[in-house]
Amino acid sequence: MVYCFNTFNSLRQRFPLYSRLVATLALLLVALLLSGPLTGTGSAQEGATVRLEPLPGQKGADAVTVAIHIENATRLYGAEVHLAFDPTQLEVQDADPDTEGVQIQAGDFPSPDFVVQNQADNARGTIDYAATQLAPREAVDGSGVLATVTVKGKDKGTSSLTFVGAKLADPDGQEIPSQTVDGQVEIAATAVSGGMNSGLLIGAGVVVVLVIAVVAFLVLRKRK
């Protein structure tokens, strides 16, 4: 509740030309995104679909960008998603190094006029993102990208990126029925920097030292 009041004051300061009603509606939408049960993963509901899908043209890459697609939405104004991944296999790359923590890249559907939450935790394997439009922007229909997530693999192979929950909202703060579709990322090359290369360098260094030692021994023996 304290967070909601702080959000209300922030909205009033950022938009002094708008009425109290506009700020109140935005606050209600934020409150909806931050509370209440989330749509279950893979739930069979009619309406919009929130899907995880790697962007094309990334075959053979050690880092993969995954788009959070919203499809067939009607009167969309705000969205919230919570994702999970295996932190022993994947690591989220920070989209905003100038900001504390690890963030993902905001999309434009809906327009992220006010980002309620944007945080990735590489230790726990979680991603939390929520954003809403603000008046006087109109609600949007159709399909688009809510956000993108770039992950690096810690080893070759396929790893899952799954929904813990998702929620879409209209301008009135009402939830839009939706279903979620999980995704997978395929890492073709080991992304942990210095792993194999460092091992090879160390091995080569040991061989060089042994060769020098043998040569020195033979030279000294010959002199004797």
Residue pairs with C-beta under 8 A, 6 or more apart in sequence:
3 34
4 27
4 30
4 31
4 34
7 27
7 30
7 116
8 23
8 24
8 27
11 23
11 26
11 27
11 114
11 134
12 20
12 23
15 22
15 23
15 134
15 135
18 135
18 136
22 134
22 135
25 135
25 171
25 172
25 173
26 114
26 132
26 134
26 135
28 173
29 77
29 78
29 132
29 169
29 171
29 173
30 78
30 114
30 116
30 132
31 173
32 78
32 167
32 169
32 173
32 174
32 175
33 78
33 79
33 80
33 116
33 130
33 132
33 167
33 169
34 80
34 116
34 117
34 130
36 167
36 175
37 165
38 80
38 82
38 164
38 165
38 166
38 167
39 45
39 165
39 166
39 167
39 177
39 178
39 179
39 180
40 165
40 180
41 162
41 163
41 164
41 165
41 180
41 182
42 163
42 179
42 180
42 181
42 182
43 179
43 180
44 179
45 177
45 178
45 179
46 177
47 72
47 74
47 176
47 177
47 178
47 179
48 70
48 71
48 72
48 73
48 74
48 76
48 168
48 176
48 177
48 178
48 179
49 69
49 70
49 71
49 72
49 178
49 179
49 180
49 181
50 68
50 69
50 70
50 71
50 79
50 81
50 146
50 163
50 166
50 168
50 178
50 179
50 180
50 181
51 68
51 69
51 70
51 71
51 180
51 181
51 183
52 66
52 67
52 68
52 69
52 83
52 161
52 162
52 163
52 181
52 182
52 183
53 66
53 67
53 69
53 183
54 64
54 65
54 66
54 67
54 183
54 184
54 185
54 186
55 64
55 65
55 66
55 67
55 148
58 64
58 65
59 188
60 188
60 189
61 187
61 188
61 189
62 152
62 153
62 187
62 188
62 189
62 190
62 191
63 93
63 150
63 151
63 152
63 153
63 191
64 150
64 151
64 153
64 185
64 186
64 187
65 148
65 149
65 150
65 151
66 148
66 149
66 150
66 151
66 161
66 183
66 185
67 107
67 145
67 147
67 148
68 81
68 83
68 107
68 129
68 145
68 146
68 147
68 148
68 149
69 143
69 144
69 145
69 146
70 76
70 79
70 109
70 143
70 144
70 145
70 146
70 168
71 143
72 142
72 143
73 109
73 140
73 141
73 142
73 143
73 168
73 176
73 178
74 141
74 170
74 176
75 139
75 140
75 141
75 170
75 171
75 176
76 109
76 110
76 139
76 140
76 141
76 168
76 169
76 170
76 176
77 110
77 132
77 133
77 139
77 140
77 169
77 170
77 171
78 110
78 130
78 131
78 132
78 133
78 168
78 169
79 110
79 130
79 131
79 132
79 146
79 166
79 167
79 168
79 169
80 116
80 117
80 129
80 130
80 165
80 166
80 167
80 168
80 169
81 127
81 128
81 129
81 130
81 146
81 147
81 163
81 165
81 166
81 167
82 126
82 127
82 128
82 163
82 164
82 165
82 166
83 126
83 127
83 128
83 149
83 161
83 162
83 163
83 164
84 125
84 126
84 127
84 161
84 162
84 163
84 164
85 92
85 125
85 126
85 127
85 151
85 159
85 160
85 161
85 162
86 125
86 159
86 160
87 122
87 123
87 124
87 125
88 154
89 153
89 154
89 155
89 157
89 159
90 125
90 151
90 152
90 153
90 154
90 159
90 161
90 185
90 187
91 122
91 151
91 152
91 153
91 154
91 191
92 102
92 104
92 120
92 122
92 127
92 149
92 150
92 151
93 102
93 150
93 151
93 152
94 101
94 102
94 103
94 120
95 103
95 104
95 105
95 148
95 150
96 103
101 119
101 120
102 119
102 120
102 121
102 122
103 118
103 119
103 120
104 118
104 120
104 127
104 129
104 147
104 148
104 149
104 150
105 147
105 148
105 149
105 150
106 112
106 115
106 118
106 129
106 131
106 147
107 144
107 145
107 146
107 147
107 148
108 144
108 145
109 140
109 142
109 143
109 144
109 145
109 146
110 131
110 132
110 133
110 139
110 140
110 144
110 146
111 133
111 137
111 140
112 131
112 132
112 133
113 131
113 132
113 133
113 134
113 137
114 131
114 132
114 133
114 134
115 129
115 130
115 131
116 130
116 131
116 132
117 128
117 129
117 130
118 128
118 129
118 130
118 131
119 127
119 128
119 129
120 126
120 127
120 128
120 149
121 127
126 164
127 149
129 146
129 147
131 146
131 147
132 169
133 139
133 140
139 170
139 171
149 161
151 161
151 185
152 187
152 191
153 159
153 185
153 187
153 189
153 190
153 191
154 190
154 191
154 192
155 187
155 190
155 192
156 187
156 188
156 189
156 190
157 186
157 187
158 184
158 185
158 186
158 187
159 184
159 185
159 187
160 182
160 183
160 184
161 182
161 183
161 184
161 185
162 182
162 183
163 180
163 182
165 180
166 178
166 180
167 175
167 178
168 175
168 176
168 178
169 175
169 176
170 176
190 196
